[in-house]
């Protein structure tokens, strides 16, 4: 990554970070114990004109629809995506029995930046880059200061084929950033999400679980 890119992107995030810390509304919902969470919600734009795309895999005719709520900085979410999700994808999504939707939860600004990086790759590469972000979670979340974390996330974006100009443009899209936070607020409120990962399977909410329990639930939904 060029020095100019690091400096300009780092400066942008320092400004955004200042906005986060200056706004601390009272919050009595999901993630209130997470650092910077309430200020992230204050940064939302209730009148955002940017449309946020649902990131979905699988057949539209699938009998089972799973919606996952996850944070890129959540260790349990990383475990799900590295150990359980690949099996679900092979056994149920790729066979056409399950349609899978991924919805981001923002506990902190780093999870939000990771989301913007993943979405920067577009729907075709979103899930592949999401896998990379989760597999590298321990490394990029512990990289150091804001610039170092941006640097590590940008490295993953380059693996997915994005260049510095594209990455920089995506990360500076303030309108989309605000829209993403508002989109998350609406989704989390509608589905009463209080922890990550959480799953809504054919309208029924479940907490984190192992592959065997997932499989049992999916099979029971298919047979209904």
Beta strands, then each sheet from edge to edge (+ up, - down):
strand 1: 55-57
strand 2: 64-70
strand 3: 98-104
strand 4: 198-201
strand 5: 204-206
sheet 1: 1+ 3- 2- 4+ 5-
end
